[in-house]
Amino acid sequence: MSAGDRKGSAVGMRPSASGMGPSVRALERICRKRSVVLGYHGVASSRLRDDLSLLQVSPSRFRRHVELLLAAGFSFVTLADLARRAGGGAPEPGLAAVTFDDGMRNNHTTALPILQEYGVPATVYVTIGFIGGVSPWIGPGGDGAMMDEPELRELAAAGWELGAHTMTHPDLSALDHDACLREIEDSRVELERIAGVRVETFAYPFGRYGPAALAAARDAAVIAAVTTGSGSWEPYEITRAMIGAIDPLPVILLKLTDRYEPLLQSPPARLARSASKRLRESFRSRRHSGEPSG
């Protein structure tokens, strides 16, 4: 079955692979071997001081990612569709699911129009307590507004999947089974009330979960759950390649093939992460104190 024959294929523009260079050829090889799940947060141009966690991918960079995947032959589906087609194991090669965490307003104002140009659906994981508010991880000068209820309904009407992402965005690895189940199920029920659609999948906040959270996800009324940067094709630990604001294409390719996380455990990578963490903490301290950060 060709990519264009698969259910869920993009019906909009499909960019040509000609002139896109080695990156698209690498993606073509991945497309022939496996399916992929990409994870984003926001699509906006942000200064580092307002996005120290590197959650906001610029619109041009986001568009480029979509065009490369399309040119490589991937067919886009929602996460729920991917999970159903996988049937409890690895899905057929050549499928791609685009997901967003938290529910930032720019998912609606910026990502939706870009994806509509190419006929690409997406899945957004909504934290109920953030609806109509501001992201706690985006600075006051950044694009941190969260979607309100009408905007969520508009996404659902546009063909996007809405997924659960808890009520309060806790670290589920630190909670017991009952607390995890309340966070998952209460958010699923409330999101279904808000949008009038069935909520079928769930994303672990921070990608963190332990045995209790995993058992709660299996006990909840969802068919699949996704992680961030780790996991497998097991239905309640589906792996995602989380895309950061400044990730170059070689890093994205490593993430899409599950080779990035092992590299992070190497001594040089640990040292680099430690230095990066100290730099971000310094920026945060200056921002909160009012001291200029450059």
TORSELUM-560910 format. One record per residue (C-alpha): x, y negated, z negated; residue in one letter; residue number from 1. Coordinates in pm, whole numbers. Example, Ala and Ser with C-alpha at 12.3 -4.5 7.8 and 13.67 -1.06 7.14 Angstrom:
# TORSELUM-560910
   east  north     up residuo num
   1230    450   -780       A   1
   1367    106   -714       S   2
***
This chain:
# TORSELUM-560910
   east  north     up residuo num
      0      0      0       M   1
    145   -336     98       S   2
    153   -637   -133       A   3
   -103   -813     81       G   4
   -345   -520     51       D   5
   -341   -506   -327       R   6
   -640   -625   -523       K   7
   -551   -949   -697       G   8
   -322  -1074   -421       S   9
   -295  -1449   -385       A  10
   -539  -1577   -125       V  11
   -377  -1919    -89       G  12
    -46  -2009     71       M  13
    231  -1748     68       R  14
    570  -1916    121       P  15
    811  -1764    369       S  16
   1121  -1593    232       A  17
   1334  -1744    509       S  18
   1569  -2010    381       G  19
   1513  -1927     12       M  20
   1852  -1763    -31       G  21
   1981  -1487   -258       P  22
   1730  -1549   -537       S  23
   1435  -1436   -329       V  24
   1629  -1136   -205       R  25
   1699  -1035   -565       A  26
   1330  -1079   -644       L  27
   1238   -866   -343       E  28
   1445   -583   -489       R  29
   1269   -626   -825       I  30
    930   -635   -651       C  31
    994   -298   -487       R  32
   1082   -139   -822       K  33
    855   -288  -1088       R  34
    590   -535  -1195       S  35
    663   -840  -1410       V  36
    493  -1059  -1671       V  37
    611  -1419  -1706       L  38
    547  -1621  -2020       G  39
    531  -2001  -2037       Y  40
    402  -2261  -2282       H  41
    370  -2597  -2107       G  42
    426  -2742  -1761       V  43
    548  -3098  -1804       A  44
    859  -3314  -1775       S  45
    990  -3370  -2128       S  46
   1297  -3522  -2289       R  47
   1503  -3290  -2507       L  48
   1425  -3495  -2817       R  49
   1055  -3421  -2768       D  50
   1096  -3056  -2671       D  51
   1373  -2911  -2884       L  52
   1230  -2560  -2845       S  53
   1247  -2596  -2463       L  54
    881  -2502  -2417       L  55
    795  -2741  -2132       Q  56
    896  -2632  -1780       V  57
    891  -2917  -1528       S  58
    619  -2903  -1261       P  59
    874  -2877   -979       S  60
   1057  -2592  -1150       R  61
    729  -2411  -1221       F  62
    619  -2448   -860       R  63
    954  -2310   -746       R  64
    911  -2000   -964       H  65
    568  -1932   -814       V  66
    692  -1984   -459       E  67
    989  -1751   -508       L  68
    772  -1473   -649       L  69
    522  -1509   -367       L  70
    795  -1514   -103       A  71
    940  -1197   -257       A  72
    607  -1021   -206       G  73
    459  -1016   -555       F  74
     80  -1008   -590       S  75
    -57  -1204   -885       F  76
   -312  -1068  -1133       V  77
   -430  -1156  -1482       T  78
   -278   -972  -1776       L  79
   -603   -782  -1836       A  80
   -607   -666  -1475       D  81
   -244   -560  -1502       L  82
   -314   -362  -1819       A  83
   -615   -188  -1664       R  84
   -420    -96  -1354       R  85
   -130     32  -1563       A  86
   -361    278  -1736       G  87
   -147    303  -2047       G  88
    187    333  -1867       G  89
    401    130  -1631       A  90
    196    -44  -1361       P  91
    262      2   -990       E  92
    550   -209   -856       P  93
    494   -553   -707       G  94
    242   -710   -945       L  95
    306  -1034  -1137       A  96
    110  -1189  -1422       A  97
    161  -1552  -1526       V  98
     78  -1621  -1891       T  99
     79  -1929  -2114       F 100
     87  -1940  -2495       D 101
    -92  -2174  -2736       D 102
   -326  -2363  -2498       G 103
   -151  -2687  -2400       M 104
   -361  -2937  -2205       R 105
   -106  -2950  -1924       N 106
   -195  -2587  -1849       N 107
   -523  -2737  -1726       H 108
   -406  -3068  -1581       T 109
    -79  -2956  -1419       T 110
    -41  -2577  -1397       A 111
   -397  -2511  -1277       L 112
   -376  -2733   -964       P 113
    -38  -2587   -870       I 114
   -160  -2229   -904       L 115
   -483  -2306   -720       Q 116
   -279  -2414   -416       E 117
   -149  -2060   -390       Y 118
   -458  -1872   -505       G 119
   -279  -1750   -817       V 120
   -472  -1664  -1137       P 121
   -320  -1688  -1483       A 122
   -381  -1594  -1845       T 123
   -371  -1845  -2131       V 124
   -342  -1731  -2493       Y 125
   -531  -1976  -2712       V 126
   -463  -2050  -3079       T 127
   -804  -2150  -3213       I 128
   -666  -2386  -3477       G 129
   -481  -2586  -3212       F 130
   -785  -2659  -2991       I 131
   -825  -3034  -2942       G 132
   -510  -3106  -3139       G 133
   -138  -3149  -3074       V 134
    136  -2887  -3051       S 135
    346  -2877  -3370       P 136
    655  -2807  -3157       W 137
    637  -3109  -2925       I 138
    759  -3450  -3040       G 139
    544  -3765  -3044       P 140
    682  -3882  -2709       G 141
    613  -3552  -2535       G 142
    312  -3399  -2362       D 143
    194  -3197  -2661       G 144
   -185  -3234  -2639       A 145
   -383  -2912  -2658       M 146
   -691  -2825  -2453       M 147
  -1038  -2890  -2587       D 148
  -1335  -2656  -2553       E 149
  -1471  -2794  -2221       P 150
  -1126  -2759  -2064       E 151
  -1105  -2398  -2175       L 152
  -1442  -2330  -2017       R 153
  -1321  -2493  -1694       E 154
  -1018  -2264  -1685       L 155
  -1240  -1960  -1728       A 156
  -1467  -2086  -1449       A 157
  -1159  -2124  -1227       A 158
  -1078  -1755  -1266       G 159
   -823  -1771  -1544       W 160
   -823  -1512  -1820       E 161
   -852  -1646  -2176       L 162
   -670  -1436  -2434       G 163
   -657  -1442  -2813       A 164
   -356  -1588  -2996       H 165
   -480  -1585  -3359       T 166
   -659  -1852  -3560       M 167
   -356  -2021  -3721       T 168
    -45  -1897  -3531       H 169
    115  -1710  -3825       P 170
    410  -1474  -3817       D 171
    214  -1148  -3809       L 172
    522   -946  -3904       S 173
    486  -1095  -4254       A 174
    115  -1007  -4299       L 175
    -61   -685  -4395       D 176
   -295   -495  -4166       H 177
   -618   -658  -4284       D 178
   -480  -1011  -4254       A 179
   -348   -936  -3906       C 180
   -678   -789  -3799       L 181
   -868  -1098  -3924       R 182
   -638  -1331  -3731       E 183
   -677  -1128  -3411       I 184
  -1046  -1047  -3428       E 185
  -1165  -1386  -3560       D 186
   -976  -1562  -3279       S 187
  -1117  -1324  -3018       R 188
  -1475  -1373  -3138       V 189
  -1442  -1752  -3162       E 190
  -1285  -1779  -2816       L 191
  -1565  -1571  -2669       E 192
  -1816  -1804  -2834       R 193
  -1641  -2113  -2699       I 194
  -1593  -1998  -2341       A 195
  -1875  -1748  -2293       G 196
  -1636  -1488  -2150       V 197
  -1504  -1154  -2267       R 198
  -1162  -1178  -2434       V 199
   -966   -862  -2356       E 200
   -600   -924  -2443       T 201
   -390  -1075  -2721       F 202
    -44  -1233  -2764       A 203
    160  -1204  -3086       Y 204
    260  -1551  -3213       P 205
    638  -1600  -3183       F 206
    643  -1250  -3032       G 207
    678  -1114  -3386       R 208
    500   -807  -3511       Y 209
    560   -510  -3738       G 210
    380   -181  -3793       P 211
     83   -353  -3958       A 212
     35   -603  -3674       A 213
     74   -333  -3411       L 214
   -186   -117  -3584       A 215
   -419   -417  -3614       A 216
   -387   -494  -3242       A 217
   -476   -132  -3164       R 218
   -773   -152  -3403       D 219
   -897   -481  -3257       A 220
  -1141   -501  -2966       A 221
   -870   -578  -2708       V 222
   -723   -353  -2441       I 223
   -365   -484  -2456       A 224
   -124   -713  -2640       A 225
    190   -891  -2518       V 226
    521   -969  -2685       T 227
    787  -1230  -2607       T 228
   1113  -1104  -2464       G 229
   1096   -752  -2602       S 230
    855   -463  -2583       G 231
    774   -204  -2319       S 232
    479   -102  -2103       W 233
    298     47  -2401       E 234
    -45   -125  -2393       P 235
     -1   -310  -2725       Y 236
    367   -402  -2676       E 237
    372   -523  -2316       I 238
    700   -697  -2241       T 239
    713  -1053  -2108       R 240
    990  -1265  -1963       A 241
    957  -1589  -2158       M 242
   1072  -1877  -1937       I 243
   1239  -2174  -2105       G 244
   1262  -2531  -1983       A 245
   1618  -2506  -1853       I 246
   1651  -2136  -1769       D 247
   1848  -2103  -1443       P 248
   1735  -1845  -1190       L 249
   2009  -1592  -1282       P 250
   1879  -1592  -1641       V 251
   1520  -1553  -1522       I 252
   1623  -1255  -1309       L 253
   1785  -1095  -1616       L 254
   1469  -1154  -1816       K 255
   1249  -1004  -1546       L 256
   1456   -685  -1551       T 257
   1474   -655  -1933       D 258
   1851   -709  -1933       R 259
   1854  -1046  -2108       Y 260
   1770   -937  -2464       E 261
   2059   -685  -2485       P 262
   2298   -958  -2373       L 263
   2171  -1183  -2654       L 264
   2298   -934  -2908       Q 265
   2660   -967  -2792       S 266
   2899  -1163  -3021       P 267
   2952  -1452  -2773       P 268
   2577  -1494  -2732       A 269
   2522  -1497  -3109       R 270
   2786  -1768  -3143       L 271
   2624  -1976  -2868       A 272
   2279  -1940  -3026       R 273
   2416  -2047  -3363       S 274
   2569  -2360  -3210       A 275
   2246  -2435  -3023       S 276
   2043  -2394  -3341       K 277
   2266  -2639  -3528       R 278
   2231  -2891  -3244       L 279
   1851  -2864  -3243       R 280
   1837  -2901  -3621       E 281
   2050  -3213  -3592       S 282
   1813  -3359  -3332       F 283
   1512  -3279  -3551       R 284
   1672  -3438  -3854       S 285
   1751  -3756  -3662       R 286
   1403  -3770  -3510       R 287
   1232  -3738  -3847       H 288
   1463  -3993  -4009       S 289
   1423  -4241  -3725       G 290
   1795  -4234  -3639       E 291
   1863  -4252  -3266       P 292
   1950  -3911  -3119       S 293
   2112  -4025  -2798       G 294
***
